Amino acid sequence: MTDILSRGKEYFGVADRLSTVPTEILAGLSTFLSLSYIFIVNPAILANAGMDRSFVLFATIVASAGATLLMGFWARLPFVVAPGMEMNAYVAFFVVGTLGFSWQDALGAVFWSGVLCIIVTASRAREKIIHAIPDHMKSALSLSVGVFLALVALKVSGVLIYEGVKLRGVANPFSLPAAALCIGLVLILLLERLKVRAAVLIAIVLTSVFCHAVGIGHSDDKPAELSATMLTGIFKMNIGVILEPRIWSVVLILFLLDFYGSVAKFIGLTSSTNLMASGKLPRMREALYVDGVATVAGASLGTTSLITYVESGVGIGAGGRTGLTAITCGIFMLACFLVAPFLKYVPVLATTGALVFVAIKLCPAPQVLKALPLAHILVMLLMQLAVVAFFAIDKAMLVGFVAYIILELQNKRKPSPYLVASTILLVVGAGLQIMRH
């Protein structure tokens, strides 16, 4: 037994990274508590796309646990993987709700975005693509995703009125649904300030109690339950949707959000730790493979794109430095099947505060914004206006890419061919979407 433990510690490099097994286990538990809300939020949000909560919950638990365990055992890094909040909202409220695709088509787009991640990771073009989008544009894209999530929360709570992609007006900001959003957000911020690790989860539960007490947020959707229904989402994605040109921009935006978002998190979460060796994260390629495989598996099981979670920083902050942190978190994820019957009491309205909280976390740091020249700030503002005007992230990315290319040409610099190619695909996708409407 002692020999097995010694080999395990050597395999994961526990001593090399100045950690201990108890520290890794506690870090994994801390990470799990900080992101456990996703097992409530993901089924609630995707129910808006017509997906059954039971199979979404099954897919969320199995795909998240499997990918996180793989991240721990193979990549040997303390990162956890689960369905991205920015992805599920984009799919439910834009791809299905606005563009009119079925949820099966949407999962098909998710599937192909994961395949694209795997292909790019395996190719020599990986590093070039990673560096094609400059840092300020990545910050602008992160902010765009945050603004989109905030809009989704305001739409669900009835504060903003959207008809399709058009903003029609502002409703009563003092209504009970709006109060639920504010209560959820304030609770999260307060609990975070008190360093409560399960802040988001606790806030969602308390907001649910408020919603039931005042009689709002009830849904006719079938609640998640432990039954054979959990298996009905397996392999229901429509992979043939890739032959539909209108879906190409959706695949591209899902790929870019997943691929670049993961790279940014890998670097950002570890830059100030001993995980970085000579400025590079060891086994990042394996971690990117896990990211792509997880998305393919998630779509096959019945959920949207899986990404590396920024909440991994909670475990890293608690001292987690190896794959043991991820393995511990993955094991706790599997235990979520035990709470499935209770999720029916959580209305999607109770998650709006969490959506806004995640949106805030996606905002670039003030020092990053201060360092940007005026031209880049203006481009960033244009991108946010595009999100509000079109209720879409891909249009914001298109505006940003076009503006960046113009600035590069104006300064007599040659823009990256990879960025130009991405821009062309976004233009084609946007054009096809306009033609459809």
N, C-alpha and C positions, 0 to 999 in steps of 0.2 A: 504493500500500500504506500509506504514511504517512497519507494522507488518510482511508482506511478506519479505521485505528487511532484517529485523532483523533476521528472521528465516533462510533466505538464508545465511547471514553472519555467523550465528551460525553453520549451517550445514557444510559449507566449512571451518570453523575455521579461518576466515579472521583475527579476532582480536588475536586469540591464536598464530598465526604465524606472528604477528606484521606487518600486511599488511593492505591495504585499497582497496576498490572496484575500484576506479580510477586507482590505481597502477596495479591491476590485469588486467584491460582492456587494458591499455597501454602495459603491458608485453605481452599479447596475440597478440596484433597487431604487436609488434616488432618481436615476434617469427614467425608470418605468413610471414612478409616481408623477413625474413632471409631464409625461406625454400620454398617460392613460386616458385622457379625455378623448383622444382620437377614436377610441372604440365606441364612444357615444356619438361624437360629432359626425364621423364618416357615414354611418348608416342613415343618420337624420338628414344630412345634406343630399346624399344620393337618392333618397326617397323622392326628392323633388324632380328627379329625372325619370321617375316611374319604376325604380329598382326596388325589389323587395328587401326590407331591412334585414331579414334573416340571412339571406345568402350574402348580402354585403358584409354583415358582421362576421360570418364564417370566413369569407375571403380576406377581410381585414386582419383577423386574428392569425390565420394560417400563413398568409403571405408575409405579414410583418414579422411573426416569430421565426419563420423559415429564413427570411432574408437577414434578419438580425443575427441569428445563430450562424449563418454562413459568413457574415461579416466578421464574427468573432473567431470562428474556427479556421477560415481560409485567409482572410485579409489580416486577421489578428489585430484589429484596431477597435477602439472603444466607441464606435459609431452605431447608432440604432437606425433602423429603416422602417418606415410606415407610410401609408397614403398621405400625400401632401395636401394640406388645406387649400393651397392655391390651385391645385389640380382638380380636386373634387368640386370646388365651387365653379371653376371655369367650365368643367364638363357639364355639370347640372344646370347652371343658369345661362350659359352661352351656347355651348355646342348643341345641347338638347333643347334648352328653353328658348333660345333665340334663333339658331340656325335651323332647328327643326329636325335634326338627325335623331334616330332612335338611340336608346341607351346601348343597344347591341352594336350599332355603328360607332358610337363613341368609344366603347371598349375596344373595337377594332383599331381605331386611331391610336388609343393608348398602347395596344399591342405592338403596332408598327413603330411607334416612337421608342419603345424599349428595344426592339430589334435594331433600330438605327443607332441607339446608344452602344449596343454591343459591337456593331460593325465599326463604328468610329473608334471605340476603345481598342479594337484589335488592329486598326490601321495605323500607318505611320503618320497620318494626317492629324492624329489626336492632339499632339502638342501645338500644332499650327492653328487648329480650330480653337483650342483653349485660349490662345493668345490673340485670336483674330478680333475679338470684342475687347476694346480697351476698358480699363478699370472704371472709368467714370460712366461708361455706358452700362456696365454691369450694375453699378449703384443705381442708375436711373431705372433699369429694368426691375430691380428689387423693389424700388419705391412704387413702380407701376403696379406690381403684383399686390403690394400693400394697399394701394388706393382701390384696386379692384375688390379685394376682400372687404374693405370698409364699405364700399358701395353695396356689395351683396348683403352685408349685415343691415345696412340702412333700408335696403329694399325689403328684406324679410320682416323687419320690424315695422314696416309701413311708413317710415319717415320720408323716403323718396319713392316717387311713382314713376315706374318705367313701363312703357308699352313697347315690347320687343327690345330694341336697342336704344330707343329714344326716351330721353328724360322729359317727362311731362310736367313735373312740378314737385313741390314739397308739401307733404301732408302735415298733420298735427304732431309736432315734436314733443308734445306733453302727454301723449296717449299712453295707455298701459303697456303696449308692446315696446314703445320707445323707452319706457321706464325699466322694462326687463333688460334691455340692452345696457342701459346705464348702470343698473344694479350689478349685472354680471361683470362689466368692465371695472367698476370701482372695487368690487370684491377681489378680483384678480390682482389689481394693482396694490391693494392693501395687503393681501396675503403674501404677495411677492416681496413687498417691503419688509414684511415680518419674516421673510426667508422660509415660508412654508412650501415644501417641495411639491406638494400636490395642489398647488394654488388653483390652477385652471380647473381641475376635476372638482374640487370642493365648491368653487364658484358656480359651476354648471349645475351641480346638485342643488345648491341653495336657490339658484335662480329658477330651477324647475319647481321647487316648493312654492315660490312666489307665483309662478304662472298658474299652477293648480289652485292656489288659494284665491286668486282673483278671476279665475275662469277664462284664461287666454291660452293660445298656443296649442289647443287640442287638434289632433289630426285624425283623419279617417284611415290613414295608412295602417296596414297590418303591422303590429309590433314585431320586433325580433324575438324569435323563440327557438329553443332547442328542438329541432324536428328535421325530418327529411327535406323540408323546404330549404334548409341551409345549403343543400347540394344542387339546387336548381339553377344556380348561376354559372356552374362550371362549363367552360368551353362554349358559352353562348355569345361570345364576341363575334362580330362579322368581319373576318379578315379580308373579305372581298371588297370591303369599302375603300380600300386603297386604290381601286380602279376608278373611283369617283374623284375627279380633279378638285372638287370643292372641299374635300377633306384634307388636302395636302397642307394647307396653311395651319390646320389644327394639329396635324402630326408634327409639323415643324416647330410650332410654338411649344408643344408638350416636350419635344426633344430638347429644345434650347433651355427651357425652364429647368428640366431635370438635369441635363448634362452640366451646364454652366453653374447652376445652383449648387450641385453637389461639389464641384471643384472649389467653388468659393467657400463652402462650409468646411471642406476638408482643410483648406489652408487657414481660414479665419479662426477655426476652433482650436487649432494646434500651433499656431504661429508663435505663441509665447510659452510653449511647453517643451519638454525634452523629447517629444515625439519627432520634431523636425531635425533631420540630419543634413547639415550643410545647406539649410534653406529648402530642402525637399522632404516631402512626406514619404516615408518608406511604404511600399506596397499600395500606393495610390491606384495603380492600374488594376490590382485585384479588387480594390474597393469600388472602382468604377464599373467593373464587370458585374459585381454583386448588384449595383444600382440598376443596371440594364436588365439583368436576369430577373430581378425582383419585380420590375414593371411588367415584363412579359408574363411572369407567373401570376401577378396580381390580376391582369386583364383576363387571363385564362380562368381564374377562379371567380371573378366577378367584382373587381374593384378598380379604381383609377390608379394613376401613376404612383409608384412608391419612390420616396426620396430619402436621402439622409436627413435626419431631423436636427434642427438647431438645438433642440433640447438635449442633444448629446453633450452639449457644453455643461449641463448640470452634473453629469457623471464625471466629466473631465475635471470640472471644478472641485469635485469631491475626491479627486486623486486617481480616478480611473485612467489607466494608460495602456491597457492591453485588451486583447479580445475577450478576456474573462468578463470584463464589464458588459460587453454586448451579449455574451452567452447568458449571463445572469438575467439581463433584461428580457431576452428572448424566452427564457423559461417562465418568467412571470407573465409574459404576454399570453402564453398558452393557457394560463389559469383564468383568463378573462371569459372563457366559455361558461364558467360557473355563475357569472353575473348577468348573462344574456337575458334571462326573464325579467330583470329589473329595468332594462333599457327602454321598455315601452312607456315608462313614466317620464321620459326626458323629451320634451318637445323641441323642435328645431329652433324655436324662438329663444330657448334657454342657452343656445350656443352662440348667439349673436355677439355677446360681450367677448367671448373667446376669439371670434373672428376679428374683431377690432383690435384686440390685444396682439394677435399674431401680426396684424397689419402694422401696428406700431413698431414691433420688433424688426420688421422688414425695412423700416426707414433707415437710410444711411446715417452714420454718426455725424454730429455737427461739425467736427473737425474735418471730415471728408468733404462736406459741402463748402466749408470756408476755403478749402484749398483749390476749389474748382474755378476756372476763369468764367467770366460772364457769359460767354457764348455757350459753354457747356451747361450752365445753370438754365439758360433760356431753352435749350434743347430738352432738358429734364422737365421743365414746366410744360412745354408743348406736348410731351409724352403723357403727362398726367391729364392734361386737357383732353387728349385723345381717348384716354380710358373713360373719362366721365361722359364725353360726347357719344362714344360708340359702344360703351359698356363691354369693352373687349381689350385684351392684353396684346393680341397680335397687331392691332392697328397702332398701338403705342410703340411697339417694337419697330414697326414699319416707319413711323414718323421719325423715331430716333436714328435708325440706320440711314435713312435718306439724308437727314440733316448732317449726320456724321460724315457721310461720303462727300456731301457738298463742301463741308468745312475742310476736309482733307484736300480736295481738288483746289479749293480757293487758296490753300496754303502751299500748293504745288507739291503735295505728297500723294503717292500712289496708295489708294485704299486697299486693304486686304482682299484678294480675290474670293476668299471664303466668305467674308462679310458681304461682298457684292452678290455672290451666288445666293446667300440667304435672303438678301433684300429682294432679288428677282423672284424667288419663290413666294415671299410674302406678298409682293405686288400681284402675282398671278392668283394666289389664293384670295386676296381681297377683291380682285376683279371678278372672280367667279362667284363670290358671295354676293356682290352687288347685283350681278346679272340675275341671280336666283331670286332676289327680292324685287 
